[in-house]
Every structure is written in structure tokens, then in C-alpha cells.
């Protein structure tokens, strides 16, 4: 039984970046031996175990063969005869197909270290094209600062186009695609993810509407809102966008409509719909977006004026008169601003 550190954690260590987590592969072992040593089995499709102390994942070395469509339809083979190199060969990119043994020696059968030096994403084997999710993962890798300058090898680009032409992207689940998007949005260089999607034409069916790329805001929800803005708020309608993402994008859309509106009464309705008291935090961040810089002073004047309105007086007004009184309060507060 031999244990190796594998994958992205090895890549990151070689690049001087602290890995977020570590993956391990076990060669010349069996499920029975792993359990005997105290590892807890958790894998459904193939043997993966949790270390009894660190709780990190340890997988038995395996090979795989495509048996259907999408990224789940693979048949896995594992036993004591599967070698480390065979396990590494099934991985997507050469920079992710390296291992480190207990002595710190790097095992690099596919030239991952050279590709790190040359800043190239290169597939490990032609099997790259069998898993459509790999095309989205490659795009996501570009959102990490230490990988943002990497380019894609010509031969790997051809395999990505094979994925596009096969229409296997349609076989991915919407939830799995959104997981890749949300991970990319959590990284510093999120825009690189979307630029890679455009570069490789990975648009149908999940990224229909993607035509432009822009990044603003620090957190994922605000980056997503800016991406929606530059794509006319019609981006990725087939994806299961979380409500907090929808909310921020909706607020930005309403702000854009407000600054473009010229009719006073219409502006009053838009200001009321923004609900400054409830959405104060989100609006404050959105007002700092680059696209709103020429309007930020006026928007903050509107915010301050609305937050000073005493809506408590509405409690003493008959129900049928509340709407008109509220409209009057907004009018008086904003008549000199908008």
C-alpha cells in the first residue's frame, strides 16, 4: 500500500500557493484493507475513504471508461494492479496529473511541471473530450489568480470544440453547471471564466445571452449582477440562480431604469419599489459601481431623503388612504432632487 498526494494541491504547492484542500490516492490496496486501517468508506461510484484523523479523502487508484453521456456515465475499474500512472492519466490536465510521494518526490509522467512553467492548460489524454464538465472546469481554473495567465494548448482547444459539437454540454445538470459558475464568481479573476466561455464558444445551452464580460463588486452576488447588466439582464435563464443573486441583479436593473427615466411620477414609483429601508445595504454597494459613478451623488441624495421619511404616521391613516399618503410623502421628500 502506497499513498500519494495528487491533483490540484500538488500543482498549487509547486506554484507557491497554499492548497485549499488535499487529495490522496492509494495504490496497491483494497476496500477491505482501507477499512481495516480505520478509513471510513464514503464513495458511491468508486472507493473513496475518509482518513480516521484528518478526515481528508483518500481514493483507491482507478481507471475509467465512458459508458454513456454527460459527466456521470463512466465505468470505474480498481484493484491492486492499477498503477499510479494509470490513475493520473484519467485526470483532465497535465498540471493536475502530478503526484507527490511521502519523501516529497514529484511524479510527473505527463509533463505537468513543464506546462506550469510555460503557463499552458494541456489535456492529459484524448479522454478529456469524454467529460463535458472538463471544459467548464478549465474555464473556471482561469479565475484563480495564479492560473489566470494560462493559455489553452491548440490541441486541447480542438477537444473542447469536440465537446461543443457533440452537444454533451446539454447532458450536464443545471445545478452542476451553476456550481462551476458560483465557484468562479468566488475567485478574484471571475471575468476570465466568462471570457473563456466566449473564447471556446461554450454557450449552448447554459450560457445563452452571454455576449459581454464585465466585473464589478467584490462578492459573487454583485459580480453576477454586473454580468447580468452588460448582457441586458438576460443571462443564463436556464440556470437555478439563487434568490440572493436574483435580488441583487434585480436591484441593479431597477437602479438602471431609475437613472434612465425622465418622468417624475415614474421615478417616484421606481424609488418606492427599491425599498430603501429593507435594501439599504445592497443599494449602498451598488451605488459604488463604475457604471453609476456619474449618478452616485444624486442616488445618495435620494437614499438619504427617503430614509428620513417618517412612515410611522401611516399607521394612523385609514387603509384606503395609505397609498396616496405614501405617494405624497415620497413627492415632498424628492421633489427637489429628482
C-alpha positions in Angstrom: 0.0 0.0 0.0 1.4 3.3 -1.1 -0.1 6.8 -0.6 0.4 9.8 -2.8 -0.8 13.4 -2.7 -2.3 14.2 -6.1 -4.0 16.7 -8.3 -4.5 20.4 -7.8 -2.9 20.5 -4.3 0.4 19.3 -5.9 0.1 21.9 -8.6 -0.6 24.7 -6.2 2.3 23.8 -3.9 4.7 23.8 -6.9 3.4 27.3 -7.8 3.9 28.6 -4.2 0.1 28.7 -3.4 -1.3 27.1 -0.3 -3.8 24.4 -1.3 -7.4 24.9 -0.1 -7.6 21.1 0.5 -5.7 18.0 -0.3 -6.5 14.8 -2.3 -4.8 11.5 -1.9 -4.7 8.3 -4.0 -3.8 4.9 -2.6 -2.0 2.3 -4.8 -1.9 -1.4 -4.2 -4.7 -1.6 -1.6 -8.3 -2.7 -1.3 -11.5 -1.6 0.3 -11.1 -4.2 3.0 -7.6 -3.1 3.8 -8.6 0.6 4.0 -11.5 -0.2 6.4 -9.2 -2.4 8.5 -6.8 0.6 8.9 -9.7 2.7 10.2 -10.7 4.6 7.0 -14.4 5.3 6.6 -15.9 4.5 3.2 -17.9 7.3 1.6 -17.7 6.7 -2.2 -20.9 5.6 -4.1 -19.5 5.0 -7.5 -15.9 4.1 -6.6 -13.9 3.6 -3.4 -13.3 6.8 -1.5 -12.5 6.9 2.2 -12.1 9.5 4.9 -8.9 9.4 6.9 -9.7 8.5 10.5 -7.9 11.5 11.9 -7.6 14.3 9.2 -10.9 13.4 7.5 -9.3 14.1 4.2 -10.4 12.0 1.2 -8.3 9.0 0.1 -9.3 7.2 -3.2 -8.1 3.9 -4.4 -6.2 4.2 -7.7 -8.6 3.6 -10.6 -9.2 3.8 -14.3 -12.4 4.8 -16.0 -14.2 4.2 -19.3 -17.1 6.3 -20.7 -20.3 4.3 -20.8 -22.9 7.0 -21.7 -23.4 10.7 -22.0 -22.6 13.6 -19.6 -20.1 13.5 -16.8 -21.6 10.8 -14.7 -21.8 7.9 -17.1 -18.4 6.3 -16.5 -17.5 2.7 -15.6 -14.7 2.6 -13.0 -12.2 -0.2 -12.5 -10.0 -0.5 -9.5 -7.9 -3.2 -7.9 -4.3 -3.6 -6.6 -3.0 -3.8 -10.2 -4.0 -0.3 -11.1 -0.8 1.8 -11.2 -0.3 5.4 -10.1 0.4 6.5 -13.7 -2.9 4.8 -14.9 -4.8 6.8 -12.2 -3.1 10.1 -13.2 -3.8 9.5 -16.8 -7.5 9.7 -16.3 -7.2 13.3 -14.9 -8.1 16.2 -17.0 -5.0 18.4 -17.4 -1.3 17.7 -17.1 -0.9 20.3 -14.4 -3.5 18.3 -12.4 -1.9 14.9 -13.2 1.1 15.0 -10.8 1.6 13.2 -7.6 3.9 13.6 -4.6 5.2 10.7 -2.5 5.9 10.5 1.2 9.5 11.7 0.6 8.4 14.8 -1.3 9.4 13.5 -4.7 7.2 14.7 -7.6 5.9 12.1 -10.0 5.1 13.8 -13.3 4.5 11.3 -16.2 2.7 13.8 -18.5 4.8 17.0 -18.3 2.7 19.0 -15.8 5.7 20.9 -14.4 6.8 22.0 -17.9 3.2 23.2 -18.6 3.2 25.1 -15.4 6.5 26.9 -16.4 5.0 27.6 -19.9 1.6 28.5 -18.4 -0.4 26.1 -20.6 -3.5 24.1 -20.0 -3.0 20.8 -21.8 -5.1 17.7 -21.7 -3.6 14.6 -20.2 -5.2 12.2 -22.8 -7.8 12.3 -25.6 -10.3 11.1 -22.9 -10.6 14.8 -21.9 -13.3 15.2 -24.5 -15.4 12.4 -22.9 -16.4 14.6 -20.0 -18.2 17.8 -21.0 -17.8 19.2 -17.5 -14.0 19.4 -18.0 -14.5 22.3 -20.5 -16.2 24.3 -17.8 -13.6 23.4 -15.2 -10.8 24.6 -17.4 -12.7 27.9 -17.8 -13.0 28.1 -14.0 -9.3 27.5 -13.5 -8.6 30.8 -15.2 -10.5 32.6 -12.5 -7.8 31.7 -10.0 -5.1 34.4 -9.8 -2.1 32.1 -10.1 -3.7 30.4 -13.2 -5.2 33.5 -14.8 -2.4 34.0 -17.4 -2.5 30.4 -18.6 -3.5 29.8 -22.2 -5.0 26.7 -23.7 -3.0 24.4 -25.9 -4.2 24.2 -29.5 -4.8 20.5 -29.4 -6.8 20.9 -26.1 -8.8 23.7 -27.8 -9.7 21.2 -30.5 -11.0 18.8 -27.9 -13.1 21.5 -26.3 -14.7 22.1 -29.7 -15.4 18.4 -30.0 -17.3 18.7 -26.7 -19.2 21.7 -28.1 -20.1 19.9 -31.4 -21.2 16.8 -29.5 -23.9 18.8 -27.6 -22.9 16.8 -24.5 -23.0 20.1 -22.5 -26.7 19.6 -22.6 -26.3 16.4 -20.7 -25.0 18.3 -17.6 -27.4 19.1 -14.9 -28.3 22.8 -14.3 -27.3 22.5 -10.7 -23.8 21.2 -11.6 -23.2 24.0 -14.1 -24.3 26.6 -11.6 -21.8 25.1 -9.1 -19.0 25.9 -11.6 -20.3 29.4 -12.1 -20.6 30.1 -8.4 -17.0 28.8 -7.7 -15.7 31.0 -10.5 -17.6 34.0 -9.1 -16.0 33.4 -5.7 -12.5 33.8 -7.2 -10.7 37.1 -7.8 -10.5 36.9 -11.6 -14.1 35.8 -12.3 -14.2 37.6 -15.6 -11.7 35.2 -17.0 -14.2 32.4 -16.6 -16.8 34.1 -18.8 -14.1 35.2 -21.3 -13.0 31.6 -21.6 -16.6 30.5 -22.2 -16.8 33.1 -25.0 -13.4 32.1 -26.4 -14.3 28.4 -26.6 -18.0 29.1 -27.6 -19.3 27.2 -24.6 -22.6 29.0 -24.7 -25.3 26.4 -25.6 -27.4 25.6 -23.7 -26.4 27.1 -20.4 -24.8 30.4 -21.3 -27.2 31.7 -23.9 -27.2 35.5 -23.7 -23.5 35.8 -22.9 -22.1 38.4 -25.2 -20.1 40.8 -23.0 -17.9 40.5 -19.9 -17.6 43.0 -17.0 -16.6 42.7 -13.4 -17.6 45.0 -10.5 -18.1 44.4 -6.8 -16.2 42.1 -4.6 -18.6 39.4 -3.7 -20.2 36.8 -6.1 -23.7 38.3 -6.0 -22.5 41.7 -7.2 -20.2 40.3 -9.8 -23.2 38.3 -11.1 -25.4 41.4 -11.1 -22.8 43.3 -13.2 -22.6 40.3 -15.6 -26.3 40.5 -16.0 -26.2 44.2 -16.6 -23.8 44.0 -19.5 -25.9 41.2 -21.0 -29.2 43.1 -20.8 -30.3 41.1 -17.7 -31.0 38.0 -19.9 -28.0 35.9 -19.0 -28.3 32.1 -18.2 -32.0 31.9 -17.7 -31.8 28.1 -17.7 -29.6 28.0 -14.6 -31.0 27.8 -11.0 -29.9 31.2 -9.8 -30.2 31.5 -6.0 -32.6 34.1 -4.7 -29.9 36.3 -3.2 -28.2 36.6 -6.6 -31.6 37.4 -8.3 -32.3 40.0 -5.7 -29.1 42.0 -6.3 -29.4 41.7 -10.0 -33.0 42.9 -9.8 -32.0 45.9 -7.7 -29.3 46.9 -10.2 -31.8 46.6 -13.1 -34.2 48.8 -11.2 -31.5 51.4 -10.5 -30.5 51.5 -14.2 -34.1 52.1 -15.1 -34.3 54.8 -12.5 -31.3 56.8 -13.8 -32.5 56.4 -17.3 -36.1 57.5 -16.6 -37.1 61.1 -17.3 -40.7 61.2 -16.0 -41.0 62.5 -12.4 -44.0 60.3 -11.4 -42.4 57.2 -12.9 -39.2 58.0 -10.9 -41.3 58.2 -7.7 -42.7 54.7 -8.4 -39.2 53.3 -9.1 -37.8 54.8 -5.9 -40.6 53.3 -3.9 -40.1 49.9 -5.4 -36.4 49.9 -4.4 -37.5 49.8 -0.8 -34.5 51.7 0.7 -35.2 50.7 4.3 -35.1 47.0 3.5 -32.4 47.0 0.8 -30.2 49.8 2.3 -27.0 47.6 2.4 -27.3 46.2 -1.1 -28.1 49.6 -2.7 -25.2 51.3 -0.9 -22.8 48.8 -2.6 -24.5 49.0 -6.0 -24.3 52.8 -6.0 -20.5 52.4 -6.0 -20.5 50.5 -9.3 -18.4 52.1 -12.0 -21.4 52.4 -14.3 -23.2 54.5 -11.7 -20.4 56.9 -10.8 -21.9 59.9 -12.6 -25.2 59.2 -10.8 -23.9 58.3 -7.4 -24.2 61.7 -5.8 -27.9 62.0 -6.8 -28.6 58.4 -5.9 -27.2 59.0 -2.4 -29.3 62.2 -2.1 -32.4 60.1 -2.9 -31.3 57.5 -0.4 -30.8 60.0 2.4 -34.1 61.7 1.7 -36.1 58.5 1.6 -34.6 57.2 4.8 -35.6 60.4 6.6 -39.3 60.0 5.7 -41.4 59.2 8.8 -43.6 56.4 7.6 -44.8 55.7 11.1 -47.5 58.3 10.5 -49.1 56.0 8.0 -50.3 53.8 10.9 -52.9 56.5 11.8 -54.3 56.8 8.3 -57.3 54.7 7.0 -56.3 51.8 4.8 -57.8 53.2 1.7 -55.8 56.4 2.0 -52.3 54.9 2.8 -51.2 54.6 -0.8 -52.0 58.3 -1.6 -50.4 59.5 1.6 -47.2 57.4 0.9 -47.1 58.9 -2.6 -47.3 62.4 -1.1 -44.5 61.7 1.3 -42.2 60.5 -1.5 -43.2 63.5 -3.6 -42.4 66.0 -0.8 -39.1 64.3 0.1 -37.8 64.0 -3.5 -39.4 67.0 -5.4 -36.1 69.0 -5.3 -33.9 66.0 -6.0 -35.3 64.1 -8.9 
